[in-house]
Amino acid sequence: MLCEHFGRCGGCTYLDISYADELAIKEKDLRETLGKYSDLLGGIHPSPNVSGYRNKMELAFGDEGKDGRLAVGMRKKRSFYEVATPDHCVLIPDDFKQVIMCVLEYFRETGEAFFHRKRHVGALRHLVLRRGEFTGEVLVNLSTTSGLIAPLAPLVERLCALPLAGRLVGVLHSVNDGVADAVKDEDTRVLWGQDFYNESICGLKFKVSAYSFFQTNSAGAEVLYGVVKDYASVRSGVAFDLYCGTGTISQIISPLFEKVVGIELVEDAIKAAKDNAQLNGIENCDFFAGDVLAALGENGELANLTPNIVVVDPPRDGLHPKALAKMIEINPEWIVYVACKPKSLARDLAVLTDAGYVLKKLQGVDMFPRTPHVEAVALMRWQDA
């Protein structure tokens, strides 16, 4: 059945058509976005899972309708406070649904109010859920203001008693008294268990902390990283992994190189990357916390290293123009560009090809079934190599 909120919550776009038709639309759109570069596109690899694939959800507290009951879920389109409850959501696993209903029932019973973004009253802000697709581990993070009245110990007891298919490994509480409607890594404490979960990708183990970046579709990530490793497989020497997050790509490609160096702005993610490398017994990866542009600069951590290849997985807006220029200046023979926003990739490809790089391969990967989003991976080589 179609979700009762389809068309209103903004989570799904293609729920009313077949997955084959969805992929055809995405490939057409991707080719239009890439323009003159699309001749090299090798199509779109489908996601192994079409439903229940999301390993992370950031849900907002609100109401079911104007002055309605407390609710938690995805914000509805063109609504400031109304949220779509995820009872029939096709994107999230059943374990998440159990946790959501448990949290919602508890706060309905206690009478706790959601944070009103105009009047700045109420306490409940967000519920962030994370899960290891291949380990089944679930991490729960409740975000509230400091004005929360209800005790949280009874809620933790209820969560621990849930008959999950996987297992709960941690319950966190983050306090945020700011006015912005955002989940922030501020004043977070562990109510029970631990502040991370474990996942297994491409035969490696990864410790993922509450706020560090990790691909939202674990099974899809194995497909994506398989493309990246294939593109990097004929290289050797030194590799840079820019915007490395928890060091997933660095470690997956590490057998191909003498040394891999990862850079990421989020210190928490770098700590996890180092822990992950140690967990996997990988000794040829170094990780540094800092701005990518600064790291590539004259006095940066990477200034004295010459990479044979740069793997870059930037934010949605792509590479900052200065970082892009600096990457061109250090002149790696090969570049593997992973893009979650193909429009940004097309823009940066124009700069790179104008600078002398030749596009060799392009591959789409569907990481977000039932939504319009698709990832793309590009392989480029310096023309004089």
N, C-alpha and C positions, 0 to 999 in steps of 0.2 A: 504494500500500500504506500501511497505517497504520504510524506510527512504532512501533518495538518498545517504546519507553518510554511510549507513550500511557497516561495514567491514573496514572503513577508519578512523572513529573518535575515536573508542575505547570505546564508551559509551555502546553499546549493543553487546552481544555475541550470544544470542539465539532468535533474532528477526525473524528468518526464520523457526522456528519450533513451534509446539503448546506448550502452557504452561504446559500441562500434561507431554509432553515429556521432557520439561525443568526440571520439578521437579524430574522426574525419573533419569535424568543425575546427578542432584545435590545430590540426596540421595545416588546414587552409589559412587560419588566422596567423599561425607561426610563419608560414611562407610569406604572407603579406607583410608582416612586421620585419622580417629579415631582408625583404626586397631582393636586391641583386645578389645577395649572398645565399639565397635559398636554393640555388642549383646544387649546392653541395649537401643539402639537408638529407640525412638518411632516414627520414620519417620520424615517428614518435614511438618509443618503447612504452607499452602499456604498463600500468601499475599492477603488481601481482594481486593486490586487494583493492576492490572497488568500493567496499563498504566497511565501516568500523576500523578504518586504517589510521585515524589520527591518534598519535601518542601524546599530544599536548592539546589542552583546551583552556582558554582564558574566558571564563564565563562571568557575566555581570549580574549583580543583584538588582532587581527592579520590581515592577508589579505586572500582573497579568493584563491589566487595562487600567484606565484612569480610576484611581482610588480602589483598585482591586487588591487581591491577595498578594502576599509576598511571592516572588518568583525568582528563579535564577536560570540563566541561559544566554542565548545569543540576542543581542539587541535587534529589535525589529526595524525595518526600513522606515525612515521618516518619523521615528518616534524617539523621544528623549529619554523616557523611563521604561517603556514597555519592553519586555523581553520574551523571547519564544522559548518555552520549556522544551527540553531535549528528549521527551519521552519516546518519540519515534524517530529521532535523528539518525540518519543512515551513516553519518560520518564518524560517530564515536562508538567505542566498544561498550559492551554491556556492563563491564566493571565500572566505567565512568558513570553510567546511568544509575547504578546502585548508590554510588557515593553521592551523586547530586541529589537524589531523592532523600537520602538519609540526612544530609545537611539542611535541605529545604524544610523537611518535616520538623527537625529540631528547632530551627529558628522561628517557624510558624507557631510552634508550641510555646516558645518563650516570649513571643511578641516583639522580637527584635526588628527594627526598621532598617530599610536600605538607606544608603547615603544619598541624600537629595542634592543634586549637583548645583541647584540654584540657591536653595536656602541653607545649604551646608549643615544639615541636621541628619541624624541617623548614622548608623555605624557600619552596616554591611556593604562592602565594595565589590570584591571579586572572589571567585573561587577558581584556582588554577590547578589543573590536574595533569599529571605526567605519568607515562606508563612505558615500560619496556615491552615491545611487541613480542620479542623472542624470549624474554625472561618472565613476563607476567607481573613484574614488580610495579606497584602503584605508589605515587607520591602525591600527597594532598597539601595544598597551601591555601589557607584562608586569609584574605586581605580585608582588614577593617580599619576604622579610625580608632583612636585611643578611647573613644566614648563607648565602646562595647560594654554592655551590661551583663549579658548572659554568660555564665561560666562555661569554659570550654572542655573541662574534664569529662562531663557526661557525654558530650559530642564525640570525644575521642573514644570513649568506651563503645559507643554505638558503631563507630566506624570500624573498630577492631573486630566487632562481632559480625560484620557483613560476610555473607557466603560468596566471596569473590571467586571467579575462575582462577585469577592470579593470586597475589598476596600483597597486602598493604605493608609498606616498609617505612613510611614516615608521615607524620602529620605536623605541618608547620603553621605558624601564625605570624603574619606580617602586619605591622601597624603603619598606616599611611594617613597623615592628617593634611596632606596637600589638597588643593582644589582641582587639580588636573585629573581627568578620568583615565588614569594609567596605572598599570601594575608596576610597582617600584621595589627594588631590592633595598629596603630600608627597615631597620629594626625587626629583623626576622629571627624568631626563636623556634626551637624544636619542642613541640608539645609531647611528641612520642616518636620513638624510633630514630631515624637518621634523616639528614637533609639532602640525600641524593638517591638515585635509583641506578640500577645496572642494566645495560643493554648489550646485546651481542650482534655485531655487524660484520659480515664477510669473514667470519671465523675469529674475530678479535673481540675482546671485552672492553666495554666503555662505562666508566662511572660518570653519570650525568647529574650535575648539581641543579638546584632548584631554578636558577636564573640563567644558566648557560645555554647557548644555542645548540640545538641538535635537530637534524632533519625531522619533520613532522610525520613522515611516513617511513617507518623503519624498513619495511620490505621493499618499498620503492627506492629507498636510499641504497640498498644493495645493488639495484639495477644502475642507479646513477653513478655510484662509485666504481662499478664494473666498467662503465664507459671511460671514466677518468683514468683508471688504472690501465686500460687498454691503450688510451691515447698517450700515456706516459711510458709504455712498456719498452720502447726502443731507445730510451734515454739512459744516461748514467751520470756519475759525478755528483754534483750538488743540486738540490731542488729547494726552492722557496715555496712555502704554502702560506699565502697571504689571506688574512681573515680566517684563520684556521679553526676558530671555535674551540671545541674540546679535543682537537687534534685528530679527528677521524680520518680525513684524507691523508694527512702526514703519515700516519701509521700504516694505512692500507698500501701506500705506494713505497714505503720504506725499504722493502726488499729489492727495489729496483735501483737504489742509489747508495752512494757511499755516505751521504749525509743529507738529512732533510731538516730545514729550519722553518718553524711555524711562528707567525706573528698574529696576535689578537689583542684588541683593546681591552676586553673584559678580563680582569685579573683572575676572577673566580674560574673562568673557563680555562685559562692557562694553567692554573693549579690542577684542574681536573685533567688537562692534557698530559701534564707531567706524571700524575698518578696513573693515568691510563697506559702510558708508555712503560712505566715500571711494572704495571699489572700484566702487560703482554710480553714482558721481557725484551722490549725493543730498546736498543742502546744507541742507535744512530740518528735519533730525533732530538733536536733542541727546540725549546719553546720560550718565547719572550712576550711579556705583556707590554703593549704600547701601541701608539698610533703607527699605522703602516707607513705613512709618508715620512715620519720621523725616523722609523727604523731603516728606511732605505736611504736616508740622508747621509751627509758627510761624516757625522759623528754617531750615526745610529748603529744598532746591533748587527746589521747586515752589511755595513759599509765595506768591510774587508773581505767579503766573500763574493765570488763570481759564480752565479748559478748557470747551469746548463739549461734549466727549465724553471719556469715560474707557474705554479698553479694558483689561480686566484678565484675566490668564491666570495665576491663582495656583497654588500647590502643591496636591496632592491634598486636603488638609484644608480647602481654601478660604481665604477671607480671614480674617485675625486679627480678632476682634471690634473691637479698637481701630482697625485700619486700615479696616474696614468703616464704622465710625462716622465716621471722619475723611473718607472718601470722600463719605458722605452730607452731611457738613458743608460741603464745598466745592461741593456741589450742581451737578454738571454736568447739562446738559439731557438728555444721552443717556449710557447705559452699555451697553457690549457686554461680556458676561461669557462667557469661554471656560472650560469646566470639564472636567477629565479625570476627575472623580469627581462624577457627577450628584447624589449624596446631599448633598454639600457645597453644590452649586448650589441645591438645593431649600431647604436651611436658610437660605442667604443671600438667596434670593429672598423668603422670608417677612419678613426684616428690611427689605429694600429696599422691598417693597410696603407694609409698615406705615409706613414713613417717607414715603411719598407717591409712589413710583415706580410706573409702570404697565407691566406686561409686554406687549410688542407682538408679539414673534416668538420661536419656539423651534425649533431644528433639531439633530437628532442627526447625528453623523458617526462612521462606524466606522473607527477608526484601528488597531484591534488584532484583525484577523480570527483566528478559531479560539480566542479568549479571551473571557471574559465582559465585558471592558471596552469602554466606548463613551464618546465625548466628546459634549458638548452645548454649544450656543452660544445665549445669550439676549440679546435686545435690549429695553432698558427706556427709558422716557422719563418725565421729571418731569411730574407731573399738571397743573401750572399753566402748562406751556410752550405 
